[in-house]
Amino acid sequence: MRSACAAALLLLAACATPAFLVPAVGVEFELAGRIAVQYRDDAGSGNIAWRHGARGDELLLTTPFGQGIARLARTGDEITLTAQDGREFRAADAESLTERVLGFRLPLLGLADWVRGRPASAPAPAPTRQRADAAGRLAELEQSGWRIEDLEYQGALPTRLKLNFPGLELRLAISDWK
């Protein structure tokens, strides 16, 4: 009887979702770094500066020399993208807006959690796959059609990550966290 109970507990433990070390970062953060994008046959790179909070986001993409490419702002449920020429575009979600205007998807809502080394919270669907490294930090994740991998950490926060979506690869190198 004991061996049957022990086997059942081992089976349940093997099926359980792994517990991840969740970084001690509040809802609000600021980060700066570099971004590289490869979308189908096109590729580019630049800088990213992002301020995230419960009430909104402000994300600035610039060329490697600091010239503005786009400013993405979320206030509540509205997303506004201001292009380099000053034109403004609006949509309900960042992914469709950035794909339409910039030519690639930027998963702003999921990314806010992924850059902190954790799966995206609701309303995102549960991850279909996730794996922790030896220190208990997120090492690999599949969620909302995105695959997040190759995470490198400094302490509890990621400094590098790669995101893949069919036909698209984004690489982030975060140099400054606040």
mmCIF file of the C-alpha atoms, coordinates in Angstrom:
data_MODEL
# 
_entry.id   MODEL 
# 
loop_
_atom_site.group_PDB 
_atom_site.id 
_atom_site.type_symbol 
_atom_site.label_atom_id 
_atom_site.label_alt_id 
_atom_site.label_comp_id 
_atom_site.label_asym_id 
_atom_site.label_entity_id 
_atom_site.label_seq_id 
_atom_site.pdbx_PDB_ins_code 
_atom_site.Cartn_x 
_atom_site.Cartn_y 
_atom_site.Cartn_z 
_atom_site.occupancy 
_atom_site.B_iso_or_equiv 
_atom_site.pdbx_formal_charge 
_atom_site.auth_seq_id 
_atom_site.auth_comp_id 
_atom_site.auth_asym_id 
_atom_site.auth_atom_id 
_atom_site.pdbx_PDB_model_num 
ATOM 1   C CA . MET A 1 1   ? 0.000  0.000  0.000   1.00 0.00 ? 1   MET A CA 1 
ATOM 2   C CA . ARG A 1 2   ? 2.792  2.419  0.904   1.00 0.00 ? 2   ARG A CA 1 
ATOM 3   C CA . SER A 1 3   ? 4.602  1.756  -2.359  1.00 0.00 ? 3   SER A CA 1 
ATOM 4   C CA . ALA A 1 4   ? 1.393  2.444  -4.305  1.00 0.00 ? 4   ALA A CA 1 
ATOM 5   C CA . CYS A 1 5   ? 0.935  5.785  -2.494  1.00 0.00 ? 5   CYS A CA 1 
ATOM 6   C CA . ALA A 1 6   ? 4.585  6.689  -3.045  1.00 0.00 ? 6   ALA A CA 1 
ATOM 7   C CA . ALA A 1 7   ? 4.282  5.853  -6.756  1.00 0.00 ? 7   ALA A CA 1 
ATOM 8   C CA . ALA A 1 8   ? 1.131  7.976  -7.036  1.00 0.00 ? 8   ALA A CA 1 
ATOM 9   C CA . LEU A 1 9   ? 2.870  10.931 -5.354  1.00 0.00 ? 9   LEU A CA 1 
ATOM 10  C CA . LEU A 1 10  ? 5.865  10.611 -7.659  1.00 0.00 ? 10  LEU A CA 1 
ATOM 11  C CA . LEU A 1 11  ? 3.553  10.528 -10.670 1.00 0.00 ? 11  LEU A CA 1 
ATOM 12  C CA . LEU A 1 12  ? 1.699  13.633 -9.484  1.00 0.00 ? 12  LEU A CA 1 
ATOM 13  C CA . ALA A 1 13  ? 4.968  15.445 -8.825  1.00 0.00 ? 13  ALA A CA 1 
ATOM 14  C CA . ALA A 1 14  ? 6.214  14.610 -12.317 1.00 0.00 ? 14  ALA A CA 1 
ATOM 15  C CA . CYS A 1 15  ? 3.054  16.068 -13.855 1.00 0.00 ? 15  CYS A CA 1 
ATOM 16  C CA . ALA A 1 16  ? 3.045  19.256 -11.791 1.00 0.00 ? 16  ALA A CA 1 
ATOM 17  C CA . THR A 1 17  ? 3.982  22.579 -13.322 1.00 0.00 ? 17  THR A CA 1 
ATOM 18  C CA . PRO A 1 18  ? 7.476  23.516 -12.148 1.00 0.00 ? 18  PRO A CA 1 
ATOM 19  C CA . ALA A 1 19  ? 7.733  26.323 -9.617  1.00 0.00 ? 19  ALA A CA 1 
ATOM 20  C CA . PHE A 1 20  ? 9.870  29.184 -10.849 1.00 0.00 ? 20  PHE A CA 1 
ATOM 21  C CA . LEU A 1 21  ? 11.897 31.647 -8.897  1.00 0.00 ? 21  LEU A CA 1 
ATOM 22  C CA . VAL A 1 22  ? 9.857  34.804 -9.490  1.00 0.00 ? 22  VAL A CA 1 
ATOM 23  C CA . PRO A 1 23  ? 12.005 37.938 -9.631  1.00 0.00 ? 23  PRO A CA 1 
ATOM 24  C CA . ALA A 1 24  ? 11.267 40.518 -6.958  1.00 0.00 ? 24  ALA A CA 1 
ATOM 25  C CA . VAL A 1 25  ? 10.294 43.249 -9.409  1.00 0.00 ? 25  VAL A CA 1 
ATOM 26  C CA . GLY A 1 26  ? 7.120  45.195 -8.790  1.00 0.00 ? 26  GLY A CA 1 
ATOM 27  C CA . VAL A 1 27  ? 4.507  46.032 -11.369 1.00 0.00 ? 27  VAL A CA 1 
ATOM 28  C CA . GLU A 1 28  ? 6.485  49.067 -12.513 1.00 0.00 ? 28  GLU A CA 1 
ATOM 29  C CA . PHE A 1 29  ? 9.868  48.891 -14.194 1.00 0.00 ? 29  PHE A CA 1 
ATOM 30  C CA . GLU A 1 30  ? 12.121 50.691 -16.628 1.00 0.00 ? 30  GLU A CA 1 
ATOM 31  C CA . LEU A 1 31  ? 14.609 49.008 -18.895 1.00 0.00 ? 31  LEU A CA 1 
ATOM 32  C CA . ALA A 1 32  ? 16.991 49.999 -21.648 1.00 0.00 ? 32  ALA A CA 1 
ATOM 33  C CA . GLY A 1 33  ? 18.986 47.926 -24.076 1.00 0.00 ? 33  GLY A CA 1 
ATOM 34  C CA . ARG A 1 34  ? 19.243 46.701 -27.641 1.00 0.00 ? 34  ARG A CA 1 
ATOM 35  C CA . ILE A 1 35  ? 16.756 44.934 -29.871 1.00 0.00 ? 35  ILE A CA 1 
ATOM 36  C CA . ALA A 1 36  ? 17.374 42.919 -33.029 1.00 0.00 ? 36  ALA A CA 1 
ATOM 37  C CA . VAL A 1 37  ? 14.559 41.880 -35.357 1.00 0.00 ? 37  VAL A CA 1 
ATOM 38  C CA . GLN A 1 38  ? 14.541 39.324 -38.136 1.00 0.00 ? 38  GLN A CA 1 
ATOM 39  C CA . TYR A 1 39  ? 11.231 39.121 -39.986 1.00 0.00 ? 39  TYR A CA 1 
ATOM 40  C CA . ARG A 1 40  ? 11.104 36.866 -43.013 1.00 0.00 ? 40  ARG A CA 1 
ATOM 41  C CA . ASP A 1 41  ? 13.924 38.208 -45.248 1.00 0.00 ? 41  ASP A CA 1 
ATOM 42  C CA . ASP A 1 42  ? 14.349 41.556 -43.451 1.00 0.00 ? 42  ASP A CA 1 
ATOM 43  C CA . ALA A 1 43  ? 16.518 42.276 -40.440 1.00 0.00 ? 43  ALA A CA 1 
ATOM 44  C CA . GLY A 1 44  ? 17.324 45.308 -38.348 1.00 0.00 ? 44  GLY A CA 1 
ATOM 45  C CA . SER A 1 45  ? 18.567 46.372 -34.962 1.00 0.00 ? 45  SER A CA 1 
ATOM 46  C CA . GLY A 1 46  ? 18.335 49.319 -32.659 1.00 0.00 ? 46  GLY A CA 1 
ATOM 47  C CA . ASN A 1 47  ? 17.835 50.462 -29.103 1.00 0.00 ? 47  ASN A CA 1 
ATOM 48  C CA . ILE A 1 48  ? 14.868 50.028 -26.817 1.00 0.00 ? 48  ILE A CA 1 
ATOM 49  C CA . ALA A 1 49  ? 13.839 52.124 -23.814 1.00 0.00 ? 49  ALA A CA 1 
ATOM 50  C CA . TRP A 1 50  ? 10.709 50.992 -21.992 1.00 0.00 ? 50  TRP A CA 1 
ATOM 51  C CA . ARG A 1 51  ? 8.797  52.291 -18.993 1.00 0.00 ? 51  ARG A CA 1 
ATOM 52  C CA . HIS A 1 52  ? 6.085  49.886 -17.812 1.00 0.00 ? 52  HIS A CA 1 
ATOM 53  C CA . GLY A 1 53  ? 3.472  50.437 -15.136 1.00 0.00 ? 53  GLY A CA 1 
ATOM 54  C CA . ALA A 1 54  ? 0.030  49.242 -14.095 1.00 0.00 ? 54  ALA A CA 1 
ATOM 55  C CA . ARG A 1 55  ? -1.633 52.149 -15.901 1.00 0.00 ? 55  ARG A CA 1 
ATOM 56  C CA . GLY A 1 56  ? 0.410  52.113 -19.073 1.00 0.00 ? 56  GLY A CA 1 
ATOM 57  C CA . ASP A 1 57  ? 3.553  51.683 -21.088 1.00 0.00 ? 57  ASP A CA 1 
ATOM 58  C CA . GLU A 1 58  ? 5.866  53.924 -23.022 1.00 0.00 ? 58  GLU A CA 1 
ATOM 59  C CA . LEU A 1 59  ? 8.332  52.213 -25.326 1.00 0.00 ? 59  LEU A CA 1 
ATOM 60  C CA . LEU A 1 60  ? 10.793 54.005 -27.579 1.00 0.00 ? 60  LEU A CA 1 
ATOM 61  C CA . LEU A 1 61  ? 12.605 52.273 -30.453 1.00 0.00 ? 61  LEU A CA 1 
ATOM 62  C CA . THR A 1 62  ? 15.594 54.083 -31.923 1.00 0.00 ? 62  THR A CA 1 
ATOM 63  C CA . THR A 1 63  ? 18.305 53.346 -34.467 1.00 0.00 ? 63  THR A CA 1 
ATOM 64  C CA . PRO A 1 64  ? 21.727 52.300 -33.161 1.00 0.00 ? 64  PRO A CA 1 
ATOM 65  C CA . PHE A 1 65  ? 22.682 55.999 -33.465 1.00 0.00 ? 65  PHE A CA 1 
ATOM 66  C CA . GLY A 1 66  ? 19.714 57.159 -31.372 1.00 0.00 ? 66  GLY A CA 1 
ATOM 67  C CA . GLN A 1 67  ? 17.390 58.438 -34.113 1.00 0.00 ? 67  GLN A CA 1 
ATOM 68  C CA . GLY A 1 68  ? 13.739 57.761 -33.231 1.00 0.00 ? 68  GLY A CA 1 
ATOM 69  C CA . ILE A 1 69  ? 11.980 54.996 -35.155 1.00 0.00 ? 69  ILE A CA 1 
ATOM 70  C CA . ALA A 1 70  ? 8.746  54.708 -33.195 1.00 0.00 ? 70  ALA A CA 1 
ATOM 71  C CA . ARG A 1 71  ? 7.142  55.487 -29.866 1.00 0.00 ? 71  ARG A CA 1 
ATOM 72  C CA . LEU A 1 72  ? 4.580  53.015 -28.581 1.00 0.00 ? 72  LEU A CA 1 
ATOM 73  C CA . ALA A 1 73  ? 2.287  54.102 -25.749 1.00 0.00 ? 73  ALA A CA 1 
ATOM 74  C CA . ARG A 1 74  ? -0.388 52.135 -23.896 1.00 0.00 ? 74  ARG A CA 1 
ATOM 75  C CA . THR A 1 75  ? -2.885 53.951 -21.746 1.00 0.00 ? 75  THR A CA 1 
ATOM 76  C CA . GLY A 1 76  ? -5.522 51.600 -20.407 1.00 0.00 ? 76  GLY A CA 1 
ATOM 77  C CA . ASP A 1 77  ? -6.838 49.587 -23.341 1.00 0.00 ? 77  ASP A CA 1 
ATOM 78  C CA . GLU A 1 78  ? -5.610 51.957 -26.076 1.00 0.00 ? 78  GLU A CA 1 
ATOM 79  C CA . ILE A 1 79  ? -2.327 51.559 -27.912 1.00 0.00 ? 79  ILE A CA 1 
ATOM 80  C CA . THR A 1 80  ? -0.854 54.486 -29.863 1.00 0.00 ? 80  THR A CA 1 
ATOM 81  C CA . LEU A 1 81  ? 2.167  54.234 -32.117 1.00 0.00 ? 81  LEU A CA 1 
ATOM 82  C CA . THR A 1 82  ? 3.853  57.440 -33.238 1.00 0.00 ? 82  THR A CA 1 
ATOM 83  C CA . ALA A 1 83  ? 5.978  56.826 -36.320 1.00 0.00 ? 83  ALA A CA 1 
ATOM 84  C CA . GLN A 1 84  ? 9.255  58.529 -37.166 1.00 0.00 ? 84  GLN A CA 1 
ATOM 85  C CA . ASP A 1 85  ? 7.415  61.041 -39.404 1.00 0.00 ? 85  ASP A CA 1 
ATOM 86  C CA . GLY A 1 86  ? 5.021  62.034 -36.587 1.00 0.00 ? 86  GLY A CA 1 
ATOM 87  C CA . ARG A 1 87  ? 1.945  60.152 -37.833 1.00 0.00 ? 87  ARG A CA 1 
ATOM 88  C CA . GLU A 1 88  ? -0.088 58.454 -35.110 1.00 0.00 ? 88  GLU A CA 1 
ATOM 89  C CA . PHE A 1 89  ? -1.746 55.057 -35.390 1.00 0.00 ? 89  PHE A CA 1 
ATOM 90  C CA . ARG A 1 90  ? -4.123 53.457 -32.875 1.00 0.00 ? 90  ARG A CA 1 
ATOM 91  C CA . ALA A 1 91  ? -5.312 49.926 -32.171 1.00 0.00 ? 91  ALA A CA 1 
ATOM 92  C CA . ALA A 1 92  ? -6.614 47.751 -29.358 1.00 0.00 ? 92  ALA A CA 1 
ATOM 93  C CA . ASP A 1 93  ? -3.463 45.600 -29.244 1.00 0.00 ? 93  ASP A CA 1 
ATOM 94  C CA . ALA A 1 94  ? 0.238  46.232 -29.809 1.00 0.00 ? 94  ALA A CA 1 
ATOM 95  C CA . GLU A 1 95  ? 0.900  43.098 -31.866 1.00 0.00 ? 95  GLU A CA 1 
ATOM 96  C CA . SER A 1 96  ? -1.423 43.981 -34.742 1.00 0.00 ? 96  SER A CA 1 
ATOM 97  C CA . LEU A 1 97  ? -0.473 47.661 -34.585 1.00 0.00 ? 97  LEU A CA 1 
ATOM 98  C CA . THR A 1 98  ? 3.292  47.094 -34.722 1.00 0.00 ? 98  THR A CA 1 
ATOM 99  C CA . GLU A 1 99  ? 2.897  44.496 -37.460 1.00 0.00 ? 99  GLU A CA 1 
ATOM 100 C CA . ARG A 1 100 ? 0.833  46.923 -39.552 1.00 0.00 ? 100 ARG A CA 1 
ATOM 101 C CA . VAL A 1 101 ? 3.054  49.976 -39.036 1.00 0.00 ? 101 VAL A CA 1 
ATOM 102 C CA . LEU A 1 102 ? 6.555  48.610 -38.340 1.00 0.00 ? 102 LEU A CA 1 
ATOM 103 C CA . GLY A 1 103 ? 6.303  45.347 -40.250 1.00 0.00 ? 103 GLY A CA 1 
ATOM 104 C CA . PHE A 1 104 ? 6.796  43.023 -37.252 1.00 0.00 ? 104 PHE A CA 1 
ATOM 105 C CA . ARG A 1 105 ? 4.830  41.963 -34.157 1.00 0.00 ? 105 ARG A CA 1 
ATOM 106 C CA . LEU A 1 106 ? 5.809  43.275 -30.742 1.00 0.00 ? 106 LEU A CA 1 
ATOM 107 C CA . PRO A 1 107 ? 3.972  41.345 -27.982 1.00 0.00 ? 107 PRO A CA 1 
ATOM 108 C CA . LEU A 1 108 ? 3.817  44.188 -25.460 1.00 0.00 ? 108 LEU A CA 1 
ATOM 109 C CA . LEU A 1 109 ? 1.501  42.545 -22.904 1.00 0.00 ? 109 LEU A CA 1 
ATOM 110 C CA . GLY A 1 110 ? 3.306  39.199 -22.728 1.00 0.00 ? 110 GLY A CA 1 
ATOM 111 C CA . LEU A 1 111 ? 6.684  40.854 -23.041 1.00 0.00 ? 111 LEU A CA 1 
ATOM 112 C CA . ALA A 1 112 ? 6.143  42.793 -19.807 1.00 0.00 ? 112 ALA A CA 1 
ATOM 113 C CA . ASP A 1 113 ? 6.282  39.492 -17.906 1.00 0.00 ? 113 ASP A CA 1 
ATOM 114 C CA . TRP A 1 114 ? 8.730  37.638 -20.164 1.00 0.00 ? 114 TRP A CA 1 
ATOM 115 C CA . VAL A 1 115 ? 11.450 40.280 -19.736 1.00 0.00 ? 115 VAL A CA 1 
ATOM 116 C CA . ARG A 1 116 ? 11.094 39.742 -15.982 1.00 0.00 ? 116 ARG A CA 1 
ATOM 117 C CA . GLY A 1 117 ? 11.683 36.017 -16.389 1.00 0.00 ? 117 GLY A CA 1 
ATOM 118 C CA . ARG A 1 118 ? 8.172  34.710 -15.831 1.00 0.00 ? 118 ARG A CA 1 
ATOM 119 C CA . PRO A 1 119 ? 5.171  33.494 -17.847 1.00 0.00 ? 119 PRO A CA 1 
ATOM 120 C CA . ALA A 1 120 ? 2.642  36.140 -18.874 1.00 0.00 ? 120 ALA A CA 1 
ATOM 121 C CA . SER A 1 121 ? -0.324 36.464 -16.552 1.00 0.00 ? 121 SER A CA 1 
ATOM 122 C CA . ALA A 1 122 ? -4.016 36.531 -17.457 1.00 0.00 ? 122 ALA A CA 1 
ATOM 123 C CA . PRO A 1 123 ? -5.602 37.243 -19.866 1.00 0.00 ? 123 PRO A CA 1 
ATOM 124 C CA . ALA A 1 124 ? -2.808 35.390 -21.686 1.00 0.00 ? 124 ALA A CA 1 
ATOM 125 C CA . PRO A 1 125 ? -3.398 31.665 -22.095 1.00 0.00 ? 125 PRO A CA 1 
ATOM 126 C CA . ALA A 1 126 ? -1.444 29.324 -19.866 1.00 0.00 ? 126 ALA A CA 1 
ATOM 127 C CA . PRO A 1 127 ? 1.994  28.351 -21.188 1.00 0.00 ? 127 PRO A CA 1 
ATOM 128 C CA . THR A 1 128 ? 2.047  25.219 -23.330 1.00 0.00 ? 128 THR A CA 1 
ATOM 129 C CA . ARG A 1 129 ? 5.622  24.492 -22.282 1.00 0.00 ? 129 ARG A CA 1 
ATOM 130 C CA . GLN A 1 130 ? 8.000  25.877 -19.691 1.00 0.00 ? 130 GLN A CA 1 
ATOM 131 C CA . ARG A 1 131 ? 11.315 24.836 -18.212 1.00 0.00 ? 131 ARG A CA 1 
ATOM 132 C CA . ALA A 1 132 ? 13.415 26.208 -15.362 1.00 0.00 ? 132 ALA A CA 1 
ATOM 133 C CA . ASP A 1 133 ? 17.207 26.346 -15.144 1.00 0.00 ? 133 ASP A CA 1 
ATOM 134 C CA . ALA A 1 134 ? 19.201 24.861 -12.258 1.00 0.00 ? 134 ALA A CA 1 
ATOM 135 C CA . ALA A 1 135 ? 18.652 28.055 -10.214 1.00 0.00 ? 135 ALA A CA 1 
ATOM 136 C CA . GLY A 1 136 ? 14.855 27.840 -10.641 1.00 0.00 ? 136 GLY A CA 1 
ATOM 137 C CA . ARG A 1 137 ? 14.672 30.726 -13.126 1.00 0.00 ? 137 ARG A CA 1 
ATOM 138 C CA . LEU A 1 138 ? 12.702 30.567 -16.342 1.00 0.00 ? 138 LEU A CA 1 
ATOM 139 C CA . ALA A 1 139 ? 14.868 29.042 -19.072 1.00 0.00 ? 139 ALA A CA 1 
ATOM 140 C CA . GLU A 1 140 ? 12.349 28.310 -21.819 1.00 0.00 ? 140 GLU A CA 1 
ATOM 141 C CA . LEU A 1 141 ? 8.689  29.095 -22.390 1.00 0.00 ? 141 LEU A CA 1 
ATOM 142 C CA . GLU A 1 142 ? 6.033  28.682 -25.057 1.00 0.00 ? 142 GLU A CA 1 
ATOM 143 C CA . GLN A 1 143 ? 3.011  30.936 -24.647 1.00 0.00 ? 143 GLN A CA 1 
ATOM 144 C CA . SER A 1 144 ? 0.509  32.715 -26.916 1.00 0.00 ? 144 SER A CA 1 
ATOM 145 C CA . GLY A 1 145 ? 2.250  31.353 -30.008 1.00 0.00 ? 145 GLY A CA 1 
ATOM 146 C CA . TRP A 1 146 ? 5.635  32.730 -28.883 1.00 0.00 ? 146 TRP A CA 1 
ATOM 147 C CA . ARG A 1 147 ? 8.698  30.734 -27.879 1.00 0.00 ? 147 ARG A CA 1 
ATOM 148 C CA . ILE A 1 148 ? 10.957 32.469 -25.370 1.00 0.00 ? 148 ILE A CA 1 
ATOM 149 C CA . GLU A 1 149 ? 14.407 30.951 -24.893 1.00 0.00 ? 149 GLU A CA 1 
ATOM 150 C CA . ASP A 1 150 ? 18.146 31.543 -24.495 1.00 0.00 ? 150 ASP A CA 1 
ATOM 151 C CA . LEU A 1 151 ? 17.593 33.594 -21.356 1.00 0.00 ? 151 LEU A CA 1 
ATOM 152 C CA . GLU A 1 152 ? 20.692 34.908 -19.626 1.00 0.00 ? 152 GLU A CA 1 
ATOM 153 C CA . TYR A 1 153 ? 20.436 36.424 -16.170 1.00 0.00 ? 153 TYR A CA 1 
ATOM 154 C CA . GLN A 1 154 ? 22.240 38.834 -13.923 1.00 0.00 ? 154 GLN A CA 1 
ATOM 155 C CA . GLY A 1 155 ? 20.858 37.970 -10.518 1.00 0.00 ? 155 GLY A CA 1 
ATOM 156 C CA . ALA A 1 156 ? 17.118 37.355 -10.776 1.00 0.00 ? 156 ALA A CA 1 
ATOM 157 C CA . LEU A 1 157 ? 16.460 39.478 -13.887 1.00 0.00 ? 157 LEU A CA 1 
ATOM 158 C CA . PRO A 1 158 ? 17.087 38.495 -17.512 1.00 0.00 ? 158 PRO A CA 1 
ATOM 159 C CA . THR A 1 159 ? 19.686 40.430 -19.471 1.00 0.00 ? 159 THR A CA 1 
ATOM 160 C CA . ARG A 1 160 ? 19.229 38.542 -22.756 1.00 0.00 ? 160 ARG A CA 1 
ATOM 161 C CA . LEU A 1 161 ? 16.340 36.675 -24.309 1.00 0.00 ? 161 LEU A CA 1 
ATOM 162 C CA . LYS A 1 162 ? 15.216 35.455 -27.692 1.00 0.00 ? 162 LYS A CA 1 
ATOM 163 C CA . LEU A 1 163 ? 11.572 35.424 -28.771 1.00 0.00 ? 163 LEU A CA 1 
ATOM 164 C CA . ASN A 1 164 ? 10.319 33.476 -31.784 1.00 0.00 ? 164 ASN A CA 1 
ATOM 165 C CA . PHE A 1 165 ? 6.968  33.659 -33.538 1.00 0.00 ? 165 PHE A CA 1 
ATOM 166 C CA . PRO A 1 166 ? 6.409  31.999 -36.931 1.00 0.00 ? 166 PRO A CA 1 
ATOM 167 C CA . GLY A 1 167 ? 8.592  33.938 -39.405 1.00 0.00 ? 167 GLY A CA 1 
ATOM 168 C CA . LEU A 1 168 ? 9.875  36.345 -36.734 1.00 0.00 ? 168 LEU A CA 1 
ATOM 169 C CA . GLU A 1 169 ? 12.768 36.424 -34.283 1.00 0.00 ? 169 GLU A CA 1 
ATOM 170 C CA . LEU A 1 170 ? 13.295 39.168 -31.690 1.00 0.00 ? 170 LEU A CA 1 
ATOM 171 C CA . ARG A 1 171 ? 16.443 39.358 -29.562 1.00 0.00 ? 171 ARG A CA 1 
ATOM 172 C CA . LEU A 1 172 ? 16.685 41.609 -26.535 1.00 0.00 ? 172 LEU A CA 1 
ATOM 173 C CA . ALA A 1 173 ? 19.862 42.537 -24.669 1.00 0.00 ? 173 ALA A CA 1 
ATOM 174 C CA . ILE A 1 174 ? 18.894 44.490 -21.551 1.00 0.00 ? 174 ILE A CA 1 
ATOM 175 C CA . SER A 1 175 ? 21.683 46.664 -20.191 1.00 0.00 ? 175 SER A CA 1 
ATOM 176 C CA . ASP A 1 176 ? 19.827 48.735 -17.587 1.00 0.00 ? 176 ASP A CA 1 
ATOM 177 C CA . TRP A 1 177 ? 17.033 47.830 -15.149 1.00 0.00 ? 177 TRP A CA 1 
ATOM 178 C CA . LYS A 1 178 ? 15.248 50.255 -12.816 1.00 0.00 ? 178 LYS A CA 1 
# 
